[in-house]
Amino acid sequence: YVVLRDPLKVSANGLSGASAAISLSGKDFNGSAITSSISIKLPNSTTLYMPDGSYSISALPAQYGSYSKALTSAPASVNVVINGSSASANFTYNTAYYDVYITVNHMGLLGSKEWSITVSGGEFNGQYLYQTYTEVGPTAVISLPDGNYQYKIGSSLYIITGSSGRLFMDAVPATVVASAYSIILIAIIVAIIAIVAFFVVWRRGYLSRGELS
C-alpha cells in the first residue's frame, strides 16, 4: 500500500504582479503534522498533492517591490479537508490601506470651520494618487495605500504652520501635526495693539506738540 494524494489547488487573485507567501499547516489522516510554505506569483495559482487530512491555509500580505505588505487577502485563511477527492483554497488580494492621524493645533474657532488636506504622489505600484479630504475639527484620520506622497493642509480663514510635508507609507500608520492661527484673531490682536499704542503716544503728548508726522 502507498499513501494516496489528491490535488489541492491554491489560487490567489488580485496580485497584479505582486508575490505572496501561502503557508499550510495541519495533520494528515494518521496524525502526522504537515507544514509547507508556498510562494505564489503570476499566474497566481499552484497545485499541491496532499494525503487525506485537515489543513489550514493562510495567505500572508503580498509584497510589491520594496513594500512588503502592499496587499492583503480576504479571507486571510481557510480550512480544507481532503478525503479522497480534490480540494481548493481561493484568496483575493486587495490594496492595503494604512491610517494617517492628523492633528491641527489651533488658536481661534477651528473646531467649527472646514479645512482640507490634499495628498498627491505615487502609490506602491506606480499609480498616481491625488485626493483632497475635507475635515471639520482639530483631528482627522485618513487612509492611504503604501507609497510616497506629499501633503498640503489649507483653510481659507487660517494661517497654518507645518501645513506641508511628505508621507512615506510602508505598512504602518503615520502622524501629521500642524498649527493653525485664525486670521481674524490675528487681525483683532494687531488692531488692539495699534489702538493701545496710539493712546500711549497720545497720552505722552506727542500728537499735541505735532512731533508725530
Phi, psi and omega in degrees: 000145175232154179288126177278141179235136180247153183289135173240109182267124178250122182237144177227112180264152174087010181289325174050050177096350177279171177236145184230150175254130178245128179248142180236136175212152179162197180227141177277187188298334182258013174090004179284134180284139179229130175227149180203148176238128186237133175258125184244128172232189176304135008277022170069028175208154177209155181240125175255155177244112191241146172288162176308139180166184180242128188225149173248130182240125183242137177256114181279161177306146185267145180265136174229109185062233181272357180267113189277342182228047184286332179229147176233157187258147170229118359285167178279335179206156176221156175250136179230149175238126177253124184214072176080007179211169183288161179216168180214155175225124185241133179233147177238122181264139176226160178302132178272138179245141181234143188285144170242119181264122185245129175236127176245100175292143191217156166240126183113205187255046181299332183300339181247008183245149178280146170218168184223155172231127179251128181243132178218150179148191186260129173286171184305328184263012178092351178290146182268131179248132173220112187217135176247129179248128178260130186230160173228132181104168187280350181228153179203159176229125173239165181235137182225149171285165175306140180165185181238115189231163167245149178231155178218123178258135182215154174202139187290339186251009186223145166268126187242124174264146186070030187280348181222157181175195183239142176240117174251107184264125179214070172070011176226153177297160179231162179232146176228131179233131178221169178231136181241138180236125183296126177298321180295316180295319178297318179297320179295317179297316179297319180295319179296316178299319180295318180295316179298316179298320180299314182291327176298314179296318182296319181293331179283353173088007182294322181295317184295333179268000177072020182275355178247110182274000000 
